[in-house]
């Protein structure tokens, strides 16, 4: 009877020890998963920050390119006006030249 009680006690201790070991392993596993998740978070955060900087740079470059394109269009319009004025002046000069020859 005492032997059975002692065996039951040993079995209960062994079961508790086993549960404690499982809990410890589970805790370590959870801690490892947590650390891995935290590291992944840091990595993704760094990637996001780099990507956001790149996006900002691209937007600035795009804005500068848009501005340069607008400047080029303005220069093209100015050149067209100058060509038209130049053509008018050339036509006038030719008329004046013919008029002078006629005199």
C-alpha positions as CSV (number, residue, x, y, z in Angstrom):
1,X,0.0,0.0,0.0
2,X,2.8,2.3,0.9
3,X,4.6,1.3,-2.2
4,X,1.6,2.1,-4.3
5,X,1.2,5.5,-2.6
6,X,5.0,6.1,-3.2
7,X,4.7,5.1,-6.8
8,X,1.6,7.4,-7.3
9,X,3.6,10.2,-5.7
10,X,6.6,9.6,-7.9
11,X,4.2,9.4,-11.0
12,X,2.6,12.7,-9.9
13,X,6.0,14.4,-9.5
14,X,7.1,13.0,-12.9
15,X,3.9,14.3,-14.6
16,X,4.4,17.7,-13.0
17,X,8.1,17.8,-14.0
18,X,7.0,16.8,-17.5
19,X,4.4,19.5,-17.6
20,X,7.0,22.0,-16.3
21,X,9.4,21.0,-19.0
22,X,6.7,21.3,-21.7
23,X,5.8,24.7,-20.4
24,X,9.5,25.8,-20.4
25,X,9.9,24.5,-23.9
26,X,6.7,26.2,-25.0
27,X,7.9,29.4,-23.3
28,X,11.2,29.2,-25.1
29,X,9.5,28.5,-28.4
30,X,7.2,31.5,-27.8
31,X,10.2,33.6,-26.9
32,X,12.0,32.5,-30.1
33,X,8.9,33.2,-32.2
34,X,8.6,36.6,-30.6
35,X,12.3,37.4,-31.2
36,X,12.0,36.3,-34.8
37,X,8.8,38.3,-35.3
38,X,10.5,41.4,-33.8
39,X,13.5,41.0,-36.0
40,X,11.3,40.6,-39.1
41,X,9.5,43.7,-38.0
42,X,12.7,45.7,-37.8
43,X,13.8,44.4,-41.2
44,X,10.5,45.4,-42.8
45,X,10.6,48.7,-41.0
46,X,14.1,49.4,-42.4
47,X,12.9,48.4,-45.9
48,X,9.9,50.6,-45.6
49,X,12.0,53.6,-44.6
50,X,14.4,53.1,-47.5
51,X,11.4,52.7,-49.9
52,X,9.8,55.9,-48.6
53,X,13.1,57.8,-49.1
54,X,13.3,56.4,-52.6
55,X,9.7,57.4,-53.3
56,X,10.4,60.9,-52.0
57,X,13.5,61.1,-54.3
58,X,11.5,59.9,-57.3
59,X,8.7,62.4,-56.6
60,X,11.3,65.2,-56.3
61,X,13.0,64.1,-59.6
62,X,9.6,63.9,-61.2
63,X,8.7,67.4,-60.1
64,X,12.0,68.7,-61.4
65,X,11.5,66.8,-64.7
66,X,8.0,68.3,-64.9
67,X,9.4,71.7,-64.3
68,X,12.1,71.2,-66.9
69,X,9.5,69.9,-69.4
70,X,7.3,73.0,-68.7
71,X,10.4,75.2,-69.3
72,X,11.2,73.4,-72.5
73,X,7.6,73.9,-73.7
74,X,7.8,77.6,-72.8
75,X,11.0,77.9,-74.7
76,X,9.4,76.2,-77.7
77,X,6.5,78.6,-77.6
78,X,8.9,81.6,-77.3
79,X,10.8,80.2,-80.3
80,X,7.7,79.9,-82.3
81,X,6.8,83.5,-81.6
82,X,10.3,84.6,-82.5
83,X,10.1,82.6,-85.8
84,X,6.8,84.3,-86.6
85,X,8.2,87.8,-85.8
86,X,11.4,87.0,-87.7
87,X,9.4,85.9,-90.7
88,X,7.3,89.1,-90.6
89,X,10.5,91.2,-90.3
90,X,12.0,89.3,-93.3
91,X,8.9,89.8,-95.4
92,X,8.8,93.5,-94.5
93,X,12.6,93.8,-95.3
94,X,12.0,92.1,-98.7
95,X,9.1,94.5,-99.5
96,X,11.2,97.5,-98.5
97,X,14.1,96.1,-100.5
98,X,11.8,95.8,-103.6
99,X,10.4,99.2,-103.0
100,X,13.9,100.7,-102.8
101,X,14.9,98.9,-106.1
102,X,11.8,100.3,-107.7
103,X,12.8,103.9,-106.7
